[in-house]
Amino acid sequence: RDSWDSIPVGLKFAFLAFFDASLGLRYESGIFSLLIHGDPLWILQFFEYVISSMYILYWLLNNLQGWFRAIAFVSSPILILLIFAFCLEQLFVGQESTASPTFNLASTLFSGFYWGAAYLAIAAGLTLTYKVQRFGNFAQAEIMLFGAYVGFTMMWSPFFYTLVNDRKVLNIDVSKDDVLTWDLLFWACVTGFVLTGLLGVLIDRLVYSRFRKNHAIPQTMMIASLGIAMILRGILYIRYGASQHLFVPDIDWRLSTSRHEFPGDKWWWPSILSQTARFRFGERTVEKSHDDMDKTACIEEGKLDNFSSSWDIESEICNVTEYLPFYEIQDSTYYLQYTKAALIIGVFASVVLLLIVLNMTRLGRQMRAVADNPDLAASSGINVERVHMTCAFLSAGISGFGGVLFGMYVRVNPEVGLSILLPAFSVIVLGTLGSVRGVLIAAIIVGLVRSISEPILIGTGSVLDRPSYAAFGEATPYLFLIAVLMIMPKGLGDALENWQIERARNRQGS
């Protein structure tokens, strides 16, 4: 009795809800089945299962010690995915149906990197702004779009052309020759970085610096940034209209042959990534009856792997049961488009360079000093306003640089930024506000969550007669964010920092 009383009440309720949801999903019963029926019942039980599992995991992580806790924190994203997988298994067993999501592993990996890079192009600038200036800049997405439109403008400009039979021809009008031209892409990236950086400085000087002088609270500056976002979006509408545009530095970038094949026979490429995995949730038995099979053939059929058979003497029918595996692996080939690779490499490389600047240069030390205590930094001789200008330039420039590369792969109009801004906020919250290293890790995780969720939603939605579930993929980063924050309330960056502090203390103690 004493051991039972020592268990927290919340944990008891979590276990009760977990078993109730498990029984409800598997056998269509449970407490809620007394009140509601149909789709609302399993949807409610689905969330009951997930929330109770998250609470149990949260309690376990908070009560583990030493390396067990560190390992549990690192593996928590995988544990969360396993919770969702077990929940789907229970659901489709109860529905007496089978859902078969299919994953091309290389495609899932690079799609995750792509989504991560798209979110990181905004999230990195947001994080730097919050780290130094302490407010969330809602105009960051529109600044990224300005970078994309810099690329479009240069693409249409007569200053970038190719000589064809001694005649000047715009790059987008040049016939394909299977040779990639890099000049326009290079100068568009450089110009996009510089011009959007200067735009960030201009906005900072005209708007945010005045708020700082008047000691405005961060919420006021955040609301002001929302107004700036609307103004920038309106400028883009006035100048470029609502049409969607694609940055094409050379027509050969858009060819189907402009891609890299990832085979499994190279020493540097893991063979497992050149495979397609098909999972089966729910019922994995297929029963068939054969009236054209004699008893001997029926018995032999049952001896095969994953098969069983029985002979009905009266009707002379062979009943065969096939046991399908939980997963199947097939070899496959993946082709990575150069435009997608450019976005992934460019954005992640720029953020890594930003990390180097913040941690290994005098400018980075000044930024961190201003972020910690602006008054103390000013008294030590640091020009605080210059640091704010540099921060505005870098945060806007990185987003503009990412915008140029983003416009190569996705057709852009002035409304696209808002659809990326909201997931970018989930990235910075998951990675810990103000932590560039945390947001880099969080972008990869959130991107992979979205790329993994899309095949699952497609595979499960068709079985549940909800083919529109695929559109729910945009919401999966937020669901994952809620689940992780239940375990790590301050995000990955704070958890990683605390783990490093704890490890350093253990070393000193030993």
Secondary structure, 3 states (H helix, E strand, C coil): CHHHHCCCHHHHHHHHHHHHHHHHHHHCCCCHHHCCCCHHHHHHHHHHHHHHHHHHHHHHHHHCCHHHHHHHHHHHHHHHHHHHHHHHHHHHHHCCCEECCEEEHHHHHHHHHHHHHHHHHHHHHHHHHHHHHCCCCCCHHHHHHHHHHHHHHHHHCCCCEEEECCEEEEHHHCCCCCCCCCHHHHHHHHHHHHHHHHHHHHHHHHHHHHHHHCCCCHHHHHHHHHHHHHHHHHHHHHHHCCCCECCCCCHHHHCCCCEEEECCCCCCCCHHHHEEEEECEECCEEEEEECCCCHHHHHHHHCCCCEEEEEECCCCEEEEEEECCCEEEEECCEEEEHHHHHHHHHHHHHHHHHHHHHHHCHHHHHHHHHHHCHHHHHHCCCCHHHHHHHHHHHHHHHHHHHHHHHHHHCCECCCHHHHHHHHHHHHHHHCCCCCHHHHHHHHHHHHHHHHHHHHHHHHHHHHCCCHHHHHHHHHHHHHHHHHHHHHCCCHHHHHHHHHHHHHHHHHHHC
